[in-house]
Amino acid sequence: QVTLVESGGGSVQAAGSLRLSCEASGPTYFAYCMAWFRQAPGKEREGVATLDSEGTARYDESAKGRFTISRDDAWSPLYLHMTNLKPEDSVMYYCAHSPYPSLCEHAALLGDGRTWASIFTRSTWGQGTQVTVSS
């Protein structure tokens, strides 16, 4: 069983930066789709970015130009580097793992990150890390 633990959240000023990390433990996967999601209270969980085992990164429109998903040479840890943060970025951030790289491609075909959660229903999730951006 894969276990994911997010870290790196905290409080920053608007226009500041943070780097979130997702540490994975358990079986080693050489083929995978990993992703970052975020969720505000009372709203659906929405996709931010995906990264597959081929190294292909994909982003929701809301993240393009500001956020970067990456990993070390191994499949863990997974990172989300966030720049030019805005108050609307003040939500919980979660990482997800699936052993199927095709899931990342499927998310890209769907386009809007608000639809990605519907295809990550059988994936492994972390507990989340809180980001707070003040004006």
C-alpha positions as YAML, in Angstrom:
chain: A
units: angstrom
residues:
- id: 1
  name: GLN
  ca: [0.00, 0.00, 0.00]
- id: 2
  name: VAL
  ca: [1.38, 3.39, -1.02]
- id: 3
  name: THR
  ca: [1.38, 6.13, 1.61]
- id: 4
  name: LEU
  ca: [1.66, 9.81, 0.69]
- id: 5
  name: VAL
  ca: [2.57, 12.65, 3.05]
- id: 6
  name: GLU
  ca: [2.42, 16.29, 1.97]
- id: 7
  name: SER
  ca: [4.45, 19.08, 3.54]
- id: 8
  name: GLY
  ca: [5.63, 22.59, 2.81]
- id: 9
  name: GLY
  ca: [2.41, 24.49, 3.30]
- id: 10
  name: GLY
  ca: [2.17, 27.58, 5.43]
- id: 11
  name: SER
  ca: [1.39, 31.29, 5.43]
- id: 12
  name: VAL
  ca: [2.87, 33.68, 2.89]
- id: 13
  name: GLN
  ca: [2.27, 37.17, 1.60]
- id: 14
  name: ALA
  ca: [0.57, 37.70, -1.74]
- id: 15
  name: ALA
  ca: [3.03, 37.35, -4.63]
- id: 16
  name: GLY
  ca: [5.20, 35.10, -2.48]
- id: 17
  name: SER
  ca: [6.33, 31.55, -3.19]
- id: 18
  name: LEU
  ca: [6.08, 28.11, -1.62]
- id: 19
  name: ARG
  ca: [7.30, 24.64, -2.52]
- id: 20
  name: LEU
  ca: [5.10, 21.75, -1.52]
- id: 21
  name: SER
  ca: [6.50, 18.24, -1.19]
- id: 22
  name: CYS
  ca: [4.86, 14.83, -1.36]
- id: 23
  name: GLU
  ca: [6.83, 11.95, 0.11]
- id: 24
  name: ALA
  ca: [5.79, 8.47, -0.96]
- id: 25
  name: SER
  ca: [6.47, 5.23, 0.85]
- id: 26
  name: GLY
  ca: [5.62, 1.63, 0.08]
- id: 27
  name: PRO
  ca: [6.14, -0.26, -3.16]
- id: 28
  name: THR
  ca: [8.35, 1.36, -5.76]
- id: 29
  name: TYR
  ca: [6.54, 2.20, -8.98]
- id: 30
  name: PHE
  ca: [8.32, 2.66, -12.27]
- id: 31
  name: ALA
  ca: [5.12, 3.50, -14.11]
- id: 32
  name: TYR
  ca: [2.73, 5.99, -12.53]
- id: 33
  name: CYS
  ca: [0.65, 9.12, -12.74]
- id: 34
  name: MET
  ca: [1.01, 11.56, -9.87]
- id: 35
  name: ALA
  ca: [-0.92, 14.75, -9.40]
- id: 36
  name: TRP
  ca: [-1.53, 17.76, -7.20]
- id: 37
  name: PHE
  ca: [-5.08, 18.74, -6.32]
- id: 38
  name: ARG
  ca: [-6.53, 21.50, -4.19]
- id: 39
  name: GLN
  ca: [-9.82, 21.93, -2.41]
- id: 40
  name: ALA
  ca: [-11.53, 24.89, -0.80]
- id: 41
  name: PRO
  ca: [-14.20, 24.42, 1.89]
- id: 42
  name: GLY
  ca: [-17.55, 23.61, 0.35]
- id: 43
  name: LYS
  ca: [-16.11, 23.08, -3.11]
- id: 44
  name: GLU
  ca: [-15.09, 20.10, -5.20]
- id: 45
  name: ARG
  ca: [-11.51, 18.92, -5.25]
- id: 46
  name: GLU
  ca: [-9.87, 20.20, -8.43]
- id: 47
  name: GLY
  ca: [-6.73, 19.18, -10.26]
- id: 48
  name: VAL
  ca: [-3.74, 21.51, -10.46]
- id: 49
  name: ALA
  ca: [-1.06, 19.52, -12.28]
- id: 50
  name: THR
  ca: [-0.03, 15.99, -13.22]
- id: 51
  name: LEU
  ca: [3.31, 14.30, -13.81]
- id: 52
  name: ASP
  ca: [3.70, 10.84, -15.28]
- id: 53
  name: SER
  ca: [6.60, 8.40, -15.21]
- id: 54
  name: GLU
  ca: [7.71, 9.60, -18.65]
- id: 55
  name: GLY
  ca: [8.33, 13.03, -17.16]
- id: 56
  name: THR
  ca: [5.45, 14.76, -18.92]
- id: 57
  name: ALA
  ca: [3.99, 17.61, -16.89]
- id: 58
  name: ARG
  ca: [0.50, 18.95, -17.51]
- id: 59
  name: TYR
  ca: [-1.35, 21.82, -15.86]
- id: 60
  name: ASP
  ca: [-4.79, 23.13, -15.30]
- id: 61
  name: GLU
  ca: [-5.27, 26.57, -16.83]
- id: 62
  name: SER
  ca: [-5.30, 28.14, -13.38]
- id: 63
  name: ALA
  ca: [-1.76, 26.91, -12.69]
- id: 64
  name: LYS
  ca: [-0.05, 27.68, -15.98]
- id: 65
  name: GLY
  ca: [2.76, 30.18, -15.67]
- id: 66
  name: ARG
  ca: [2.77, 30.19, -11.86]
- id: 67
  name: PHE
  ca: [3.06, 26.59, -10.66]
- id: 68
  name: THR
  ca: [5.58, 23.91, -11.59]
- id: 69
  name: ILE
  ca: [5.24, 20.19, -10.87]
- id: 70
  name: SER
  ca: [8.46, 18.19, -10.66]
- id: 71
  name: ARG
  ca: [10.14, 15.20, -9.04]
- id: 72
  name: ASP
  ca: [13.59, 14.04, -8.11]
- id: 73
  name: ASP
  ca: [15.30, 11.36, -10.17]
- id: 74
  name: ALA
  ca: [13.32, 8.78, -8.23]
- id: 75
  name: TRP
  ca: [9.52, 8.82, -8.24]
- id: 76
  name: SER
  ca: [9.54, 10.45, -4.79]
- id: 77
  name: PRO
  ca: [9.40, 13.14, -3.63]
- id: 78
  name: LEU
  ca: [6.97, 14.98, -5.83]
- id: 79
  name: TYR
  ca: [7.04, 18.78, -5.72]
- id: 80
  name: LEU
  ca: [4.75, 21.65, -6.53]
- id: 81
  name: HIS
  ca: [6.59, 24.96, -6.74]
- id: 82
  name: MET
  ca: [4.17, 27.85, -6.52]
- id: 83
  name: THR
  ca: [5.02, 31.45, -7.34]
- id: 84
  name: ASN
  ca: [3.10, 34.72, -7.46]
- id: 85
  name: LEU
  ca: [0.64, 33.34, -4.94]
- id: 86
  name: LYS
  ca: [-2.77, 34.94, -4.62]
- id: 87
  name: PRO
  ca: [-5.35, 34.89, -1.82]
- id: 88
  name: GLU
  ca: [-7.52, 32.55, -3.89]
- id: 89
  name: ASP
  ca: [-4.71, 29.97, -3.65]
- id: 90
  name: SER
  ca: [-5.43, 29.68, 0.10]
- id: 91
  name: VAL
  ca: [-6.78, 26.14, 0.19]
- id: 92
  name: MET
  ca: [-5.73, 22.60, 1.09]
- id: 93
  name: TYR
  ca: [-3.38, 20.92, -1.34]
- id: 94
  name: TYR
  ca: [-3.28, 17.15, -1.85]
- id: 95
  name: CYS
  ca: [-1.08, 14.81, -3.83]
- id: 96
  name: ALA
  ca: [-2.37, 11.69, -5.52]
- id: 97
  name: HIS
  ca: [-0.79, 8.57, -6.96]
- id: 98
  name: SER
  ca: [-2.00, 6.06, -9.51]
- id: 99
  name: PRO
  ca: [-0.02, 3.17, -11.01]
- id: 100
  name: TYR
  ca: [-1.52, 3.95, -14.41]
- id: 101
  name: PRO
  ca: [0.33, 6.59, -16.46]
- id: 102
  name: SER
  ca: [-2.63, 6.76, -18.82]
- id: 103
  name: LEU
  ca: [-4.57, 8.56, -16.09]
- id: 104
  name: CYS
  ca: [-2.41, 11.65, -16.63]
- id: 105
  name: GLU
  ca: [-3.14, 11.54, -20.33]
- id: 106
  name: HIS
  ca: [-6.84, 11.13, -19.60]
- id: 107
  name: ALA
  ca: [-6.78, 14.19, -17.33]
- id: 108
  name: ALA
  ca: [-5.13, 16.19, -20.09]
- id: 109
  name: LEU
  ca: [-7.86, 15.17, -22.50]
- id: 110
  name: LEU
  ca: [-10.50, 16.29, -20.01]
- id: 111
  name: GLY
  ca: [-8.81, 19.68, -19.80]
- id: 112
  name: ASP
  ca: [-10.49, 21.48, -16.92]
- id: 113
  name: GLY
  ca: [-8.93, 20.47, -13.60]
- id: 114
  name: ARG
  ca: [-12.34, 20.58, -11.97]
- id: 115
  name: THR
  ca: [-13.15, 17.34, -13.80]
- id: 116
  name: TRP
  ca: [-10.01, 15.40, -12.84]
- id: 117
  name: ALA
  ca: [-11.19, 14.10, -9.47]
- id: 118
  name: SER
  ca: [-13.79, 11.99, -11.21]
- id: 119
  name: ILE
  ca: [-11.08, 9.79, -12.74]
- id: 120
  name: PHE
  ca: [-8.80, 9.66, -9.67]
- id: 121
  name: THR
  ca: [-11.40, 7.90, -7.52]
- id: 122
  name: ARG
  ca: [-9.33, 4.73, -7.10]
- id: 123
  name: SER
  ca: [-6.03, 6.51, -6.51]
- id: 124
  name: THR
  ca: [-4.06, 6.98, -3.29]
- id: 125
  name: TRP
  ca: [-4.29, 10.36, -1.56]
- id: 126
  name: GLY
  ca: [-2.25, 12.16, 1.05]
- id: 127
  name: GLN
  ca: [-3.70, 14.00, 4.04]
- id: 128
  name: GLY
  ca: [-3.08, 17.43, 2.57]
- id: 129
  name: THR
  ca: [-1.16, 20.56, 3.51]
- id: 130
  name: GLN
  ca: [-2.69, 23.99, 4.10]
- id: 131
  name: VAL
  ca: [-1.64, 27.07, 2.16]
- id: 132
  name: THR
  ca: [-2.66, 30.53, 3.35]
- id: 133
  name: VAL
  ca: [-1.91, 33.63, 1.28]
- id: 134
  name: SER
  ca: [-2.54, 37.02, 2.87]
- id: 135
  name: SER
  ca: [-3.13, 40.28, 1.04]
...
